[in-house]
Amino acid sequence: MDLNLKVKNFVKLEVFRERAEEGETLLYTVRMSADGETWNDESETDDFIRFFTEEENDHLEHFGELMALLEVIALYGAEERYFRPEHGAHALPQAARYGGEILVGYSNPIRLYCIRWSERIVILLNGGIKTARTAQDCENVRPYFEDAVRISRRIGQLFRDGDLEVVDDEFRSTRSGEPEFEL
């Protein structure tokens, strides 16, 4: 996984997983840009997934737990109990059960930063393997944690200013077609 050292001043919201049926959770991701003109080739979430599926690592089982939890969230709702609060943003996974079965154990070191907007809207970002007690102290995840907090604050500001809204459980820009903005 490339460390998050590039200047990222612009964000574009994109649908990551469409709803197959009414009532499912819409999963967004973001694509970043330094200048608002040339966008990264892959979304932040695609970069996260690529790291755990294409590179050798010892965390495939933990990654599988996270992906199972994401499927439950997508199908049945983004309940608060699945998310770790992180200074205005969120992180997955939280130790979780679904239907009596353990989906994610307490020892899972993976963090996927995200924004749980509602039970039907989640913005997935990027993350990595957390190796320190706090995200701020971990070189692996600190840049992704910081991006998540910045993006969450900016989206909140866009809502307060009336530049972004939710219509039919989807984000809509009130200024242009696609929700994109400067951080």
N, C-alpha and C positions, 0 to 999 in steps of 0.2 A: 504494500500500500504506500503510495507516495505521501510523504508528510505534507501537511497542509500549509506550505510555506508561500505559495503564490498569493499575490495580492488579489483579493476577491471583493470587488466593490459593487457588483451587480448580481442580482438573484432573479431567476425565472422559475416560477412554480409550474410543475408539469405533473400530469397524472401518472402515477407509478403503477397502480393497479385499479382498473375500472371495477365498478360494482357489477357483478353478474346478475344480482337480483336486488329488488328494492329492499331497503333496510340494512344492506351491507355497508361496511365502512369504506369510504373513499380514501385511498392512500395516495398522497402526493409525494413528490420528491422535489429537489431543486437542482438546477444547473447554474453554475457560477461563471462569471466573466470579470475580467479586470477592467474592461472598457465599455461594456454594454453593447458591443458590436460582435465580437468574436467570443462564442460560448464554448466552454469545455466540451470535449467530445462525448463524455459520458456524465450522467448525473452523479451526484454525491452518493446516492444509495447504490447505484450500479458499481461504483468504485469500491464501496464497502463489501458488496457481495463478491466481486471479483477477487479481492484479497483473500477471502476465506475459501473460495472454490478453486482458484487457479494457482495459488502459491502454497508451498509446503508449510504446514503449521500443525500444532498439536491441539487445536481447538475445534476440530470438525464436529465432535459430539456437542460441544457447547453451541456452536453455530446452528446445528440441527435443532437444538432446543429453542433457540431464538426464532428460527424460521417457523417452527410449529406454533409458537406463540403469536407470531405475525398472522398466520393463517386463521387462528381463533379470533384475533382482533378484527381481521378483514371480514370474516363471516358473521360474527356475533356481536361486535361492538367493542369500542375502545374504552372499556371500563377503567376507571382511575386506578384500580388495584393492580393493573398490569404495568404501570409506569412509575418510574422513580422521578420525583420532582427535582429539578436541577436549575435553580436560580431563574425561574421564569420559563425555562424550557423543560424537556423531559429526557429520560433515557430508558432504553429497554436493554435487557430484560429485568424485571422485578421477579423475584421468586414467585412462581405462579402454579396454580392448579386449575384444571378445567374438567368438569364432569368427574371429579374425584381422582383424576389422574394427575400426577406431577408433570407439568410441562417443562418447567425451568427450576433447577435446583439453586440453592443459596450460594453455591460456590462458582457460579458462572461468571468469568472475568470479562466477558465481552460487553461492550457498551455500544449501542446504536443510539445516537442522539436524535431527538425528534421533537415535534411540537404536537401535543394532543390538543387540538383546537376544540373538539367536542367528541361525543361518543360516536359520531359518524364521519369525522374528518381528522386525519392524522397526516402530518408532514414528516416524512422520513428523511434523515440527513445522512451523516456519515459517523464513523466511530472507529473503534479498534479494541485492543486488548488492554484493559486497565490493570496496571501493575503497582499502583500506589493507592493509599487510603482515599485520597480525594482526586477528582478529575483535574483540579488545578495543579496538583503535584505530580501528575503523570504525563511524561513527555509524549507518550503514545496517543492519548486521547484529549489532552488539553486544547489543541487547536480546533478540534471538532466540537468540544464543549463550548469554547468561546464563540465559534460560528453559530451554534445553536442559540445561545443567549442573544447574540446580536440580531439574528434573523427573527427570533421571537419578539424582541422589543420593537423591531422595525415594523413587523406585521401589525402588532398592536397599535402602533402610531398611525399606520395607514388606515386602519379601521376607525380610529378616533377622528382622523382628518376627513373621512368619507371617501377615500381613494380606493378602498377595497371593501368588498361586502360578501356575504354568503347568501346565495340564492339557490333554493332547492338543494341544500346541503352541498353546494360547490362554491369555491372561491370565484369571484368575478371582480375584475378591475372596472372601476367606474370611469376610467380615462381611456383605456385602450383595450384591445381584444384579449391579450394574454396578460395574466398577472406577473409583471416583472417590475423590479424596483431597484433603486440604489440603496446601499446600506449606509 
